[in-house]
Amino acid sequence: MNRNLSDGEWKLMARLWETSPLTITQLTAVLREETGWGKHTIITMLSRLEDKGAVRHDGGTPKHYSAVLRQEDAARSETESFLNKVYGGRLGSLVNAMVDSRALTQEDIDELTAILEAAKGRDGQ
């Protein structure tokens, strides 16, 4: 099942991750100012998100929608997709591109070092 989210779906999911459940009317109200989307756009997006298994509704009237897909899982999937698409799955190439594009602060270096040390510990090396 494809759970990659479009930019618009990310915006809608962010609202559901923040506050759930919400009705179509509530989602339209909170997203209208930011996006200009109307009710029919929200309905279409919710239908797509249901097909992806990312949201569900309670079946009541009005329907109340909740996120099924966890934000952490969506972020992980998106990150893996990006890494594979842009860098052929090679994490080192991504880090190298980031280093080349901007100077790392000592805080950045410390954070990366801690992440790598933790990963090294998980692998038992």
Short mmCIF file of the C-alpha atoms (twelve columns), coordinates in Angstrom:
data_MODEL
# 
_entry.id   MODEL 
# 
loop_
_atom_site.group_PDB 
_atom_site.id 
_atom_site.type_symbol 
_atom_site.label_atom_id 
_atom_site.label_alt_id 
_atom_site.label_comp_id 
_atom_site.label_asym_id 
_atom_site.label_seq_id 
_atom_site.Cartn_x 
_atom_site.Cartn_y 
_atom_site.Cartn_z 
_atom_site.pdbx_PDB_model_num 
ATOM 1   C CA . MET A 1   0.000   0.000  0.000  1 
ATOM 2   C CA . ASN A 2   1.436   3.388  -1.043 1 
ATOM 3   C CA . ARG A 3   1.583   5.640  1.966  1 
ATOM 4   C CA . ASN A 4   3.710   8.379  0.440  1 
ATOM 5   C CA . LEU A 5   1.912   11.636 1.094  1 
ATOM 6   C CA . SER A 6   1.636   14.609 -1.232 1 
ATOM 7   C CA . ASP A 7   2.456   18.065 0.129  1 
ATOM 8   C CA . GLY A 8   -1.244  18.785 0.523  1 
ATOM 9   C CA . GLU A 9   -1.862  15.503 2.300  1 
ATOM 10  C CA . TRP A 10  0.948   16.379 4.724  1 
ATOM 11  C CA . LYS A 11  -0.870  19.628 5.566  1 
ATOM 12  C CA . LEU A 12  -4.139  17.837 6.198  1 
ATOM 13  C CA . MET A 13  -2.475  15.055 8.191  1 
ATOM 14  C CA . ALA A 14  -0.622  17.632 10.303 1 
ATOM 15  C CA . ARG A 15  -3.996  18.961 11.453 1 
ATOM 16  C CA . LEU A 16  -5.219  15.470 12.294 1 
ATOM 17  C CA . TRP A 17  -1.989  14.641 14.132 1 
ATOM 18  C CA . GLU A 18  -2.407  17.851 16.076 1 
ATOM 19  C CA . THR A 19  -6.111  17.392 16.871 1 
ATOM 20  C CA . SER A 20  -8.304  14.373 16.219 1 
ATOM 21  C CA . PRO A 21  -11.002 13.630 15.460 1 
ATOM 22  C CA . LEU A 22  -12.150 16.451 13.173 1 
ATOM 23  C CA . THR A 23  -15.105 16.764 10.822 1 
ATOM 24  C CA . ILE A 24  -14.862 17.868 7.193  1 
ATOM 25  C CA . THR A 25  -16.312 21.235 8.225  1 
ATOM 26  C CA . GLN A 26  -13.694 21.655 10.950 1 
ATOM 27  C CA . LEU A 27  -10.853 20.647 8.623  1 
ATOM 28  C CA . THR A 28  -12.107 23.044 5.956  1 
ATOM 29  C CA . ALA A 29  -12.252 25.887 8.483  1 
ATOM 30  C CA . VAL A 30  -8.719  25.331 9.818  1 
ATOM 31  C CA . LEU A 31  -7.143  24.778 6.397  1 
ATOM 32  C CA . ARG A 32  -9.012  27.398 4.341  1 
ATOM 33  C CA . GLU A 33  -6.906  30.375 5.420  1 
ATOM 34  C CA . GLU A 34  -3.602  28.533 4.917  1 
ATOM 35  C CA . THR A 35  -4.484  26.732 1.684  1 
ATOM 36  C CA . GLY A 36  -7.647  28.234 0.196  1 
ATOM 37  C CA . TRP A 37  -9.135  24.733 -0.042 1 
ATOM 38  C CA . GLY A 38  -12.872 24.265 -0.038 1 
ATOM 39  C CA . LYS A 39  -14.984 21.429 1.276  1 
ATOM 40  C CA . HIS A 40  -14.806 19.360 -1.924 1 
ATOM 41  C CA . THR A 41  -10.996 19.466 -1.977 1 
ATOM 42  C CA . ILE A 42  -10.907 18.281 1.633  1 
ATOM 43  C CA . ILE A 43  -13.348 15.461 0.837  1 
ATOM 44  C CA . THR A 44  -11.213 14.332 -2.118 1 
ATOM 45  C CA . MET A 45  -8.041  14.377 -0.036 1 
ATOM 46  C CA . LEU A 46  -9.669  12.484 2.825  1 
ATOM 47  C CA . SER A 47  -10.866 9.847  0.368  1 
ATOM 48  C CA . ARG A 48  -7.312  9.420  -0.973 1 
ATOM 49  C CA . LEU A 49  -5.931  9.256  2.555  1 
ATOM 50  C CA . GLU A 50  -8.510  6.610  3.458  1 
ATOM 51  C CA . ASP A 51  -7.437  4.581  0.406  1 
ATOM 52  C CA . LYS A 52  -3.845  4.814  1.652  1 
ATOM 53  C CA . GLY A 53  -4.887  3.655  5.114  1 
ATOM 54  C CA . ALA A 54  -3.746  6.939  6.639  1 
ATOM 55  C CA . VAL A 55  -7.081  8.132  8.056  1 
ATOM 56  C CA . ARG A 56  -10.398 6.673  9.116  1 
ATOM 57  C CA . HIS A 57  -13.767 8.022  10.124 1 
ATOM 58  C CA . ASP A 58  -16.220 6.917  12.752 1 
ATOM 59  C CA . GLY A 59  -19.158 6.458  10.376 1 
ATOM 60  C CA . GLY A 60  -21.339 8.916  12.243 1 
ATOM 61  C CA . THR A 61  -23.044 12.012 10.932 1 
ATOM 62  C CA . PRO A 62  -21.101 14.132 10.550 1 
ATOM 63  C CA . LYS A 63  -18.118 11.878 10.028 1 
ATOM 64  C CA . HIS A 64  -15.226 12.460 12.417 1 
ATOM 65  C CA . TYR A 65  -11.814 11.754 10.869 1 
ATOM 66  C CA . SER A 66  -8.732  10.589 12.758 1 
ATOM 67  C CA . ALA A 67  -5.194  9.800  11.716 1 
ATOM 68  C CA . VAL A 68  -4.345  6.106  11.563 1 
ATOM 69  C CA . LEU A 69  -0.867  6.602  10.145 1 
ATOM 70  C CA . ARG A 70  1.490   7.756  12.869 1 
ATOM 71  C CA . GLN A 71  3.468   10.903 12.145 1 
ATOM 72  C CA . GLU A 72  6.737   9.107  12.943 1 
ATOM 73  C CA . ASP A 73  5.938   6.356  10.432 1 
ATOM 74  C CA . ALA A 74  5.036   8.876  7.727  1 
ATOM 75  C CA . ALA A 75  8.271   10.812 8.331  1 
ATOM 76  C CA . ARG A 76  10.353  7.622  8.212  1 
ATOM 77  C CA . SER A 77  8.716   6.491  4.973  1 
ATOM 78  C CA . GLU A 78  9.165   9.913  3.379  1 
ATOM 79  C CA . THR A 79  12.809  10.054 4.446  1 
ATOM 80  C CA . GLU A 80  13.544  6.600  3.033  1 
ATOM 81  C CA . SER A 81  11.762  7.466  -0.214 1 
ATOM 82  C CA . PHE A 82  13.757  10.694 -0.563 1 
ATOM 83  C CA . LEU A 83  17.039  8.970  0.245  1 
ATOM 84  C CA . ASN A 84  16.384  6.242  -2.328 1 
ATOM 85  C CA . LYS A 85  15.148  8.634  -5.021 1 
ATOM 86  C CA . VAL A 86  17.835  11.298 -4.703 1 
ATOM 87  C CA . TYR A 87  20.868  9.466  -3.313 1 
ATOM 88  C CA . GLY A 88  20.308  5.861  -4.357 1 
ATOM 89  C CA . GLY A 89  19.742  4.894  -0.727 1 
ATOM 90  C CA . ARG A 90  23.233  5.993  0.285  1 
ATOM 91  C CA . LEU A 91  23.076  7.894  3.559  1 
ATOM 92  C CA . GLY A 92  26.701  8.968  3.316  1 
ATOM 93  C CA . SER A 93  25.941  10.794 0.054  1 
ATOM 94  C CA . LEU A 94  23.126  12.698 1.743  1 
ATOM 95  C CA . VAL A 95  25.322  13.722 4.668  1 
ATOM 96  C CA . ASN A 96  28.117  14.712 2.287  1 
ATOM 97  C CA . ALA A 97  25.716  16.870 0.267  1 
ATOM 98  C CA . MET A 98  24.555  18.586 3.459  1 
ATOM 99  C CA . VAL A 99  28.149  19.216 4.566  1 
ATOM 100 C CA . ASP A 100 29.016  20.613 1.129  1 
ATOM 101 C CA . SER A 101 25.989  22.913 1.059  1 
ATOM 102 C CA . ARG A 102 26.498  24.557 4.454  1 
ATOM 103 C CA . ALA A 103 28.963  24.768 7.274  1 
ATOM 104 C CA . LEU A 104 28.144  22.465 10.154 1 
ATOM 105 C CA . THR A 105 28.000  23.974 13.600 1 
ATOM 106 C CA . GLN A 106 29.625  22.230 16.515 1 
ATOM 107 C CA . GLU A 107 26.102  21.404 17.698 1 
ATOM 108 C CA . ASP A 108 25.391  19.688 14.340 1 
ATOM 109 C CA . ILE A 109 28.613  17.691 14.572 1 
ATOM 110 C CA . ASP A 110 27.890  16.671 18.173 1 
ATOM 111 C CA . GLU A 111 24.372  15.565 17.237 1 
ATOM 112 C CA . LEU A 112 25.601  13.509 14.269 1 
ATOM 113 C CA . THR A 113 28.334  11.956 16.398 1 
ATOM 114 C CA . ALA A 114 25.823  10.969 19.076 1 
ATOM 115 C CA . ILE A 115 23.514  9.428  16.473 1 
ATOM 116 C CA . LEU A 116 26.347  7.412  14.957 1 
ATOM 117 C CA . GLU A 117 27.605  6.250  18.357 1 
ATOM 118 C CA . ALA A 118 24.093  5.125  19.300 1 
ATOM 119 C CA . ALA A 119 23.776  3.237  16.004 1 
ATOM 120 C CA . LYS A 120 27.140  1.605  16.554 1 
ATOM 121 C CA . GLY A 121 26.005  0.454  19.991 1 
ATOM 122 C CA . ARG A 122 22.780  -1.049 18.597 1 
ATOM 123 C CA . ASP A 123 24.721  -3.118 16.086 1 
ATOM 124 C CA . GLY A 124 26.866  -4.572 18.875 1 
ATOM 125 C CA . GLN A 125 30.103  -3.341 17.331 1 
# 
